[in-house]
Amino acid sequence: MRKWFRRLRWPSAPDGQKAAESALRRAEAARKEAEDRQPAVSEAAGALRRAREENHFAARFRASIEGRSA
């Protein structure tokens, strides 16, 4: 019975701890990369928002000239 029980043991704690620490380091690095990209992402989002608003205005203006509703 003891041999059977030995086969059921969980992996040693240090291996699990190493994996957890490695995962934590990767997550922290990914968070830092995302924070570093945030200004560029915000700038791009603002440019896209302005372009969408300009396109919407142009479509409404064109529709009013053509005598239809937008």
GIPEZI-V356590 format. One record per backbone hydrogen bond with DSSP energy under -0.5 kcal/mol. CO is the residue of the C=O (numbers start at 1). NH is the residue of the N-H. Records with the same first field share a line. If there is no record, write none. Layout:
BEGIN
CO = NH ; NH
END
This chain:
BEGIN
1 = 5
2 = 6
3 = 7
4 = 8
5 = 8
6 = 9
12 = 16
13 = 17
14 = 18
15 = 19
16 = 20
17 = 21
18 = 22
19 = 23
20 = 24
21 = 25
22 = 26
23 = 27
24 = 28
25 = 29
26 = 30
27 = 31
28 = 32
29 = 33
30 = 34
31 = 35
32 = 36
33 = 37
34 = 38
37 = 41
38 = 42
39 = 43
40 = 44
41 = 45
42 = 46
43 = 47
44 = 48
45 = 49
46 = 50
47 = 51
48 = 52
49 = 53
50 = 54
51 = 55
52 = 56
53 = 57
54 = 58
55 = 59
56 = 60
57 = 61
58 = 62
59 = 63
60 = 64
61 = 65
62 = 66
63 = 67 ; 68
END
